[in-house]
Amino acid sequence: MVNDENIIRLKKPDMFSLERTLDCGQAFRWESDESGIFSGVAYGKVMRVKEEGDSLLFLRYEKKMTFMAFFYRYLDLGRDYREITDRYNGDKYLSEAVRACPGIRILRQEPWEALCSFIISS
């Protein structure tokens, strides 16, 4: 069990799915356990995160600055995806993609990791 003082709890942004974002093929360094906790590495830092109701729980963080500097940006949590996807309503193909895969965020990966992930996914 993790102590509450080592958890950063954020309200889950609109149009966000942790599972879809981390399992959609953008990155290959994430695994989930039976309790729904995803563990992975980004920017050389280990992250453990779980979606719980309308919250995201970032586990075992002692320094909020480390979290904000890396993982908030990595998961693109500050961007308004509703505003972006609303622009696609008139496009037949993009609007269908938004309906078929709701909640996926574009990870803001390190360039080398993004390149390797792209090559591997081909």
N, C-alpha and C positions, 0 to 999 in steps of 0.2 A: 504494500500500500504506500502511496505517495502522500507526504504531508502537504496540507493546503498551502503552506508558505512556499513550496517549490512548484506551484502550479500557476501558470498564467492563463486566466480565463478571459476569452473575448467573445463578444456577441458575434455569431456567425453572420457574415455578410449575405445580403440578398443574392440569390442565384449562385450559391456555392455548395459544392459537394466534395468533401475531402476524398472519398473513395474514387469518384470519377476522375478527379484531378490527378491523383497519384497513381491510378491504375490505367490511365488512358493511352499509355505508350510514349509519353513525353520523356519520361525518365525511367530508369531501370534499377534504381538504388533504393527502392522502397518495398517494405514487406509489412503485412498486417498480421496480428495475432488473433486468437479466437475471441478476444474481448474488443476488437475493433481498433486497437492502438496501432498506428502506423509508425514504424521506425525507419529512419534513413539518414543520409548525410547530404549536406549541401554546403558549399563554401568551406569545406573542411570541418564543419560542425555537425554534431549528432543532434537529431531532432526526434522527439517522440510526441505524437499528437493524436488526439481522439476527437471525433465529432460526437457531441452529446446534446440532443435536443436542439436548442437554438444557440448552443455555445460550441466553441472550439477550446479544448483543453490542451495546453502545451505543458508537458510533464517534465519535472525535475529541472526547472530553470531557477537559478539563483540570481541571475543578473538580467533585469528587464531590458537593459540597453543592448545586450547581446541578442536577445530575441528580436527587438525592434530593428536592429541594424541588419539582421540577416533574414529571419524567417517571415516576418511581416511582408517584407519586400519580395522574397522568394515565392511566396504563395499569392502575391499580387492582391493582398487583402484590402488595399486602399482604393482600388479602382471600382468605379460604378459600372458593372457589367450590364445592368438593366438599360442604362443609357446607350451603350454600344449595341446591344442586341435589338433594341427598339428601332434602330436605323435599318435593320435587315427585314423588317416586316413586309416590305414591298418586293423583296427579291425571292423568287421561287425557291432557289437552291439554298441560299443562306438561311432563310427562315425555317426551312425543313431541317437543316443541320442543328439549329438552335433548339428546335422541338425534340429532335432525336437524342440529343446529348446535353440535357440541361445540367448546369452546375459546374461544368469544366472551366477551370481557369488556366490561363497560359502561364506556365512557370517561368520565372525570371532566373534562368539558370546561368551558370558560368558559361561563357562562350565555348570552351573546350568540351564541357559536358553536353551542351546542346548539340554540337557537331557530332560527337560520338553517338549520342542517342538517335540522331537523325540517320546516320549511316547504319546503325544496328537495326533500326526499324524498317529499313528497306529490305 
